[in-house]
């Protein structure tokens, strides 16, 4: 697994407050890094929604911790589309640290949700095309 295999990348700065009592970044922060990447991807792909529109909703997420990160450091979160289902998108993430290289990897499963009717819905064709180009 290499960072260069992930076409969508964002930078995140490791903050002093991200660390726990053991002197490394708390495990919950890794999930926040994944979230930052997800939000940036969908900001680019989907216009802001109102209650009559559709949008992405996180259904599941996992993280495999490889090496600890600590302050000071900079990380890059790489993301790619792993698969597209009828109503879902599986994104694969990797966290690359300047100091330890691959620090973690994981997946996010997102469903497309119709907020007005309060139910998941099939991926719109235009979104599928955009996702396939990520």
C-alpha positions, 0 to 999 in steps of 0.5 A: 500500500503506497500513498501514490495509489490514492488519487485524492489527498489532503494534508492534516496537521498533527496538533498537540491536543490530538495526543493522549496520555501515552504521548501519541495521537489518540485513536479517535483522531485517525477517524477524524482524519478519514472524516476530513478526507470524506468531507472534502471529496463530497464538497467537490462532488455534491453541492450543499444540500437542503432538506429536499435534496440527497447527500452522503451519510456514513454507514460504517467505518474501520481503521487498522492502526499500523504505527503511532503518530505523535506531535509534531508531524504532518500527515497526508490522508489518501483516499480512493474509491474501492467499490460502488454499489447500488446505494453505497460507496466504499472509500479506502483511506490511508494515513501517511505520516512524514515521520512514520510513513504508513500510520493507518488504513481503513474504509468508509461506507457511505450511502446516498440518502434522500433527506426529504423521504428519509431513506437511502436511494440509488447512486445518481448517475452523475455522482457515479461518473464523478466517483469513478474519476476520483 
